[in-house]
Amino acid sequence: MSAVRTTRTVLAAALVAGLTATALATPALAAAPAPAKAKQDHAATQQALRAAVDAGVPGAVAQARDGKRSWTGTAGVRKGDDRYRVGSITKTFVATVLLQLQAEGRIDLDDPVEKWLPGVVQGNGHDGRKITVRQLLNHTSGVYSVTSDAGFQEKVFGPGFLEHRYDRWTPRQLVGIAMTHAPDFAPGTSWNYSNTNYVLAGMVIEKVTGRPYGKAVENRIIKPLKLRATSVPGTDVRMPKPSSPAYSKLYTDPNAQVHDVSKLSPTLAYAAGEMISDSNDLQTFYRALLKGKLLPKAELREMTTTIPISPELPGAGYGLGLMKQKLSCGKEVWGHGGGIHGSSSDAQVTRDGSHSIALNFNADWTGDSLPVLEAEFCGVVPKK
């Protein structure tokens, strides 16, 4: 969760309605123009990283894999093996754990939230008896997003951050803020991106397993895949090395002062966006996921069953912690994006798991991942 720049598309505006910045953001989706194409040698991808830096991002890093070939590119002041806060990419890890638990018969995603979290989702029209765990994961619950609350925004994303950056938040506090507002809609009747959904999802994992949700992520995904740069930091405010500073303006004013926001309390994001990783690990995770190495076929099919999210983008949809989008060249990619203070990330892979990219900008007021995706998967040369 951070003050990541408001995405410029109609869809992104819907994702973050009510926010002054894109907190724990999803990928930027847009219908790209028909552009010139470059050879598939990552030259276009490198140009897209350079263009982001030329537009004001302090540093950009990306790694791509096509089959067995791997490429790493940087622009500005970045290292190729940088670790970074991945924001809402955390959601795919959380959804994967819940689907694993369902495959083991320990939970049914169609259980009402009230069964696992009695009395937690209630107030101002919210009713956990009428919301399923599945609806949390695909954002059809109607639960109000905590990151849309004006007071929370001021303290966590605005100038109040400098005073409150190390405050510890409990999941119940985050949900409690959301419960002071009315739901966005009746459960199952529409779609709207809500970070509260995944705060609740993390709490459900803890109720089912009896342990912190981060332990489930570690034991079920991080350790089996040997993701050595990936972690669930919990209450640790520091960034592991190697990493580059994360920068934020903390204001909507584009001329505001830039602050180093690398250190913060991850509890402000919890299961909606607290994780740390690098581009290599993120690709390993999404490739393994889409290739069926983490979930049985039935659960992977459920995860990739998507909800339409915009009539203007018929090729885009949201599954269970996983989003699909169609690029200008017709290629379909799956993954998630994430924004948190001073960090904007994206990780995408083709459905067969053969071609992937993961990237990060260490700024939250500028930078768009879509040109990088178009460059990598379609060979689109960014406009100067």
C-alpha positions as CSV (number, residue, x, y, z in Angstrom):
1,M,0.0,0.0,0.0
2,S,1.5,3.3,-0.9
3,A,0.9,6.4,-2.7
4,V,1.3,5.0,-6.2
5,R,0.4,7.3,-9.0
6,T,-3.2,7.2,-10.2
7,T,-3.3,5.0,-13.3
8,R,-4.4,6.8,-16.4
9,T,-7.0,4.3,-17.6
10,V,-10.7,4.2,-17.1
11,L,-10.4,0.8,-15.6
12,A,-7.7,1.8,-13.1
13,A,-9.9,4.6,-12.0
14,A,-12.6,2.1,-11.2
15,L,-10.2,0.0,-9.3
16,V,-9.2,2.8,-7.0
17,A,-12.3,4.9,-7.0
18,G,-12.2,7.2,-4.0
19,L,-8.4,7.1,-3.7
20,T,-6.1,10.0,-4.3
21,A,-3.4,7.4,-5.2
22,T,-3.3,3.8,-6.3
23,A,-2.8,1.9,-3.1
24,L,-1.9,-1.8,-3.4
25,A,-2.6,-1.4,-7.1
26,T,-3.6,-3.9,-9.7
27,P,-1.9,-3.8,-13.1
28,A,-2.5,-0.9,-15.4
29,L,-4.8,-2.0,-18.2
30,A,-5.4,-0.2,-21.4
31,A,-6.0,-0.7,-25.1
32,A,-2.7,0.3,-26.6
33,P,-2.3,1.9,-30.0
34,A,-1.0,0.0,-32.9
35,P,2.7,0.7,-32.6
36,A,6.0,0.1,-34.4
37,K,7.6,-3.2,-33.5
38,A,11.1,-4.2,-32.6
39,K,13.0,-7.4,-32.9
40,Q,12.3,-9.8,-30.0
41,D,15.7,-9.3,-28.4
42,H,14.4,-7.2,-25.4
43,A,15.6,-4.0,-27.0
44,A,12.1,-2.6,-26.9
45,T,11.8,-3.6,-23.3
46,Q,15.0,-1.8,-22.4
47,Q,13.8,1.3,-24.2
48,A,10.6,1.2,-22.2
49,L,12.5,1.1,-19.0
50,R,14.6,4.0,-20.1
51,A,11.5,5.9,-21.1
52,A,10.1,5.5,-17.6
53,V,13.3,6.9,-16.1
54,D,13.3,9.8,-18.7
55,A,9.7,10.5,-17.5
56,G,10.8,10.8,-13.9
57,V,11.1,7.4,-12.3
58,P,14.4,7.3,-10.3
59,G,15.2,3.7,-11.3
60,A,13.6,0.8,-13.1
61,V,14.5,-2.9,-13.1
62,A,12.9,-5.8,-15.1
63,Q,13.7,-9.4,-15.7
64,A,12.1,-11.5,-18.5
65,R,12.2,-15.2,-19.4
66,D,11.2,-16.6,-22.8
67,G,11.5,-20.4,-22.7
68,K,14.9,-21.1,-21.0
69,R,16.4,-17.7,-21.9
70,S,16.6,-15.0,-19.3
71,W,17.3,-11.3,-19.7
72,T,17.7,-8.5,-17.1
73,G,17.5,-4.8,-17.7
74,T,17.9,-1.7,-15.6
75,A,17.6,2.0,-16.1
76,G,18.5,4.8,-13.8
77,V,20.1,3.9,-10.5
78,R,19.0,0.3,-10.0
79,K,20.6,-3.1,-9.6
80,G,19.4,-6.1,-11.5
81,D,18.9,-8.3,-8.4
82,D,17.1,-5.6,-6.3
83,R,14.5,-6.7,-3.9
84,Y,11.4,-4.5,-3.6
85,R,8.0,-4.3,-1.9
86,V,5.5,-5.9,-4.2
87,G,2.3,-4.5,-2.9
88,S,-0.8,-6.3,-4.2
89,I,1.2,-9.1,-5.9
90,T,0.9,-10.5,-2.4
91,K,-2.8,-11.2,-3.2
92,T,-1.9,-14.0,-5.6
93,F,0.2,-15.7,-2.9
94,V,-2.7,-15.4,-0.4
95,A,-5.3,-16.8,-2.9
96,T,-3.0,-19.7,-3.8
97,V,-2.8,-20.7,-0.1
98,L,-6.6,-20.6,0.2
99,L,-7.0,-22.7,-2.9
100,Q,-4.5,-25.2,-1.5
101,L,-6.4,-25.4,1.7
102,Q,-9.6,-26.1,-0.2
103,A,-7.9,-28.9,-2.2
104,E,-7.0,-30.4,1.1
105,G,-10.6,-30.3,2.3
106,R,-9.9,-27.8,5.1
107,I,-12.1,-25.0,3.7
108,D,-14.6,-24.5,1.0
109,L,-14.3,-21.2,-0.8
110,D,-18.1,-21.0,-0.9
111,D,-18.2,-21.0,2.9
112,P,-19.6,-17.8,4.3
113,V,-17.0,-15.5,5.8
114,E,-19.0,-15.5,9.1
115,K,-18.1,-19.3,9.5
116,W,-14.5,-18.5,9.9
117,L,-14.5,-14.9,11.2
118,P,-17.7,-14.7,13.3
119,G,-18.7,-11.1,14.1
120,V,-15.9,-9.5,12.1
121,V,-17.7,-8.4,9.0
122,Q,-20.7,-6.5,10.3
123,G,-21.9,-2.9,10.5
124,N,-23.4,-0.3,8.2
125,G,-24.9,-3.0,5.9
126,H,-21.9,-5.4,5.9
127,D,-22.9,-9.0,6.7
128,G,-20.4,-11.8,6.8
129,R,-23.2,-14.3,6.6
130,K,-23.9,-13.2,3.0
131,I,-20.4,-13.0,1.8
132,T,-18.3,-16.0,0.7
133,V,-14.6,-16.5,0.9
134,R,-14.6,-16.8,-2.9
135,Q,-16.2,-13.3,-3.2
136,L,-13.3,-11.9,-1.1
137,L,-10.8,-13.4,-3.6
138,N,-12.5,-12.2,-6.8
139,H,-13.6,-8.8,-5.4
140,T,-17.3,-9.4,-5.7
141,S,-18.0,-9.1,-2.0
142,G,-18.9,-5.4,-2.0
143,V,-16.8,-4.9,1.2
144,Y,-15.6,-1.3,1.4
145,S,-11.9,-0.9,0.9
146,V,-10.0,0.4,3.9
147,T,-7.6,2.3,1.6
148,S,-10.5,4.4,0.4
149,D,-11.1,5.9,3.9
150,A,-10.1,9.5,4.0
151,G,-8.6,9.4,7.5
152,F,-6.6,6.3,6.7
153,Q,-5.3,7.9,3.5
154,E,-4.2,11.0,5.3
155,K,-2.3,9.0,8.0
156,V,-0.9,6.3,5.8
157,F,-0.4,7.7,2.3
158,G,-0.4,11.5,2.9
159,P,1.9,13.8,4.9
160,G,0.9,11.9,8.1
161,F,3.0,9.0,6.9
162,L,6.2,10.6,8.1
163,E,4.8,10.6,11.7
164,H,3.0,7.3,11.5
165,R,5.3,5.2,9.2
166,Y,6.2,2.8,12.0
167,D,2.7,2.4,13.6
168,R,1.6,-1.1,13.9
169,W,-1.8,-2.0,12.6
170,T,-3.8,-5.1,13.4
171,P,-6.0,-6.8,10.8
172,R,-9.0,-6.1,13.0
173,Q,-8.2,-2.4,13.0
174,L,-8.0,-2.3,9.2
175,V,-11.3,-4.2,8.9
176,G,-12.8,-2.0,11.6
177,I,-12.1,1.1,9.6
178,A,-13.8,-0.4,6.5
179,M,-16.9,-1.4,8.6
180,T,-17.5,2.3,9.4
181,H,-18.6,2.7,5.8
182,A,-21.5,1.2,3.8
183,P,-20.7,-1.6,1.4
184,D,-20.0,-0.8,-2.2
185,F,-22.8,-3.1,-3.4
186,A,-24.7,-6.3,-2.4
187,P,-22.5,-9.4,-2.4
188,G,-22.2,-10.9,-5.8
189,T,-23.9,-8.2,-7.7
190,S,-20.9,-6.3,-9.1
191,W,-17.1,-6.0,-9.0
192,N,-14.9,-3.5,-7.2
193,Y,-11.3,-3.8,-6.1
194,S,-11.1,-3.8,-2.3
195,N,-8.0,-4.2,-0.2
196,T,-10.2,-5.2,2.8
197,N,-11.1,-8.4,1.0
198,Y,-7.5,-9.6,1.3
199,V,-7.1,-8.4,4.8
200,L,-10.0,-10.7,5.6
201,A,-8.5,-13.5,3.4
202,G,-5.3,-13.4,5.5
203,M,-7.4,-13.6,8.7
204,V,-9.3,-16.6,7.3
205,I,-6.0,-18.4,6.6
206,E,-4.9,-17.8,10.2
207,K,-8.2,-19.2,11.5
208,V,-8.0,-22.3,9.3
209,T,-4.3,-23.0,10.0
210,G,-3.9,-21.7,13.5
211,R,-0.8,-19.8,12.5
212,P,0.1,-16.4,10.9
213,Y,-0.9,-16.3,7.3
214,G,2.8,-15.5,6.4
215,K,3.9,-18.9,7.7
216,A,1.5,-20.6,5.4
217,V,2.9,-18.6,2.5
218,E,6.4,-19.5,3.5
219,N,5.8,-23.2,4.0
220,R,3.6,-23.7,1.0
221,I,5.1,-21.5,-1.6
222,I,8.3,-19.7,-0.7
223,K,10.2,-22.8,0.6
224,P,9.1,-25.3,-2.0
225,L,9.9,-23.0,-4.8
226,K,13.2,-21.9,-3.2
227,L,12.3,-18.2,-3.5
228,R,15.3,-16.9,-1.6
229,A,14.5,-13.2,-2.2
230,T,10.9,-13.4,-1.2
231,S,9.6,-12.8,2.4
232,V,6.6,-11.8,4.4
233,P,8.1,-9.2,6.7
234,G,5.4,-9.0,9.3
235,T,6.5,-6.2,11.7
236,D,10.0,-5.7,10.3
237,V,10.3,-2.2,8.9
238,R,13.6,-2.7,7.1
239,M,14.3,-3.7,3.5
240,P,16.7,-6.6,2.9
241,K,19.8,-6.2,0.7
242,P,20.3,-5.8,-2.1
243,S,17.7,-3.1,-2.6
244,S,17.4,0.5,-3.8
245,P,15.7,3.4,-2.0
246,A,12.0,3.7,-2.5
247,Y,10.8,7.3,-3.2
248,S,7.4,9.0,-2.7
249,K,6.0,12.6,-2.8
250,L,3.2,11.7,-0.3
251,Y,1.1,14.5,-1.8
252,T,-1.1,14.9,-4.9
253,D,1.0,18.0,-5.7
254,P,3.4,16.9,-8.5
255,N,6.0,19.5,-7.3
256,A,6.0,18.1,-3.7
257,Q,9.2,17.1,-2.0
258,V,10.5,13.6,-2.6
259,H,11.0,11.4,0.5
260,D,12.8,8.1,1.0
261,V,10.0,5.8,2.2
262,S,12.0,2.6,2.2
263,K,11.3,1.8,5.8
264,L,7.7,1.4,6.9
265,S,5.5,-0.9,9.0
266,P,4.3,-3.6,6.7
267,T,1.3,-4.1,9.0
268,L,-0.4,-1.2,7.2
269,A,-0.8,-3.6,4.3
270,Y,-0.9,-7.0,5.9
271,A,-2.2,-9.8,3.5
272,A,-3.4,-7.2,1.0
273,G,0.2,-6.1,0.1
274,E,3.1,-6.5,2.5
275,M,5.4,-9.0,0.7
276,I,8.9,-8.4,-0.6
277,S,10.5,-10.2,-3.5
278,D,12.6,-9.7,-6.7
279,S,12.0,-10.1,-10.4
280,N,13.5,-13.5,-10.6
281,D,11.4,-15.0,-7.7
282,L,8.2,-13.4,-9.0
283,Q,8.7,-15.0,-12.4
284,T,9.4,-18.4,-10.8
285,F,6.2,-18.1,-8.7
286,Y,3.9,-17.1,-11.5
287,R,5.4,-19.6,-14.0
288,A,5.0,-22.4,-11.4
289,L,1.5,-21.3,-10.7
290,L,0.3,-21.2,-14.3
291,K,2.0,-24.5,-15.1
292,G,0.0,-26.3,-12.3
293,K,2.9,-26.9,-9.9
294,L,1.2,-25.3,-6.9
295,L,-2.5,-26.2,-7.4
296,P,-4.4,-29.2,-8.6
297,K,-6.2,-28.8,-12.0
298,A,-9.6,-28.1,-10.4
299,E,-8.3,-25.4,-8.2
300,L,-6.2,-23.8,-10.9
301,R,-9.3,-23.8,-13.1
302,E,-11.2,-22.0,-10.3
303,M,-8.4,-19.4,-10.0
304,T,-8.4,-18.7,-13.7
305,T,-12.2,-18.3,-13.9
306,T,-12.5,-14.6,-14.3
307,I,-15.0,-11.9,-13.6
308,P,-15.4,-9.1,-16.3
309,I,-14.2,-5.9,-14.8
310,S,-14.8,-3.3,-17.6
311,P,-17.1,-3.4,-20.6
312,E,-14.5,-1.2,-22.3
313,L,-11.9,-3.9,-22.0
314,P,-13.6,-7.2,-22.9
315,G,-10.2,-9.1,-22.8
316,A,-9.6,-8.2,-19.1
317,G,-10.9,-10.2,-16.2
318,Y,-10.2,-10.9,-12.5
319,G,-10.0,-14.4,-11.1
320,L,-9.0,-15.5,-7.6
321,G,-6.1,-13.2,-6.9
322,L,-5.1,-13.4,-10.5
323,M,-5.8,-11.0,-13.4
324,K,-5.8,-11.6,-17.2
325,Q,-5.4,-8.9,-19.8
326,K,-5.1,-8.9,-23.6
327,L,-2.3,-6.8,-25.1
328,S,-2.3,-4.8,-28.4
329,C,-0.9,-7.7,-30.3
330,G,-3.6,-10.1,-29.1
331,K,-1.4,-11.9,-26.6
332,E,-3.1,-12.8,-23.3
333,V,-1.1,-12.5,-20.1
334,W,-1.9,-13.4,-16.5
335,G,-0.5,-12.0,-13.3
336,H,-0.9,-9.0,-10.9
337,G,0.4,-5.6,-10.3
338,G,1.2,-4.0,-7.0
339,G,1.9,-0.6,-5.5
340,I,3.1,0.4,-2.1
341,H,5.0,3.4,-0.8
342,G,7.8,4.2,-3.3
343,S,7.3,1.0,-5.2
344,S,5.3,0.1,-8.3
345,S,5.6,-3.5,-9.5
346,D,4.1,-5.8,-12.1
347,A,4.5,-9.5,-12.9
348,Q,2.9,-11.2,-15.9
349,V,3.2,-14.5,-17.7
350,T,1.6,-16.2,-20.7
351,R,-1.0,-18.9,-19.9
352,D,1.3,-21.7,-20.7
353,G,3.9,-20.3,-18.4
354,S,6.6,-20.0,-21.1
355,H,7.1,-16.3,-21.3
356,S,7.2,-14.0,-18.3
357,I,8.3,-10.6,-17.0
358,A,8.5,-9.0,-13.6
359,L,9.4,-5.3,-13.1
360,N,9.6,-2.5,-10.5
361,F,9.8,1.2,-10.5
362,N,11.1,2.8,-7.2
363,A,8.6,5.7,-7.3
364,D,4.9,6.0,-6.7
365,W,4.0,9.3,-8.4
366,T,5.0,8.3,-12.0
367,G,5.7,5.3,-14.1
368,D,3.4,2.9,-16.0
369,S,4.1,-0.8,-16.5
370,L,1.9,-1.2,-19.6
371,P,4.5,0.1,-22.1
372,V,7.0,-2.4,-20.6
373,L,4.6,-5.2,-21.0
374,E,3.8,-4.2,-24.6
375,A,7.5,-4.0,-25.3
376,E,8.3,-7.4,-24.0
377,F,5.3,-9.4,-25.2
378,C,4.5,-7.5,-28.4
379,G,7.8,-5.9,-29.4
380,V,6.2,-2.4,-29.2
381,V,8.8,0.4,-29.3
382,P,7.8,3.1,-26.8
383,K,7.1,6.5,-28.3
384,K,9.6,9.2,-27.5
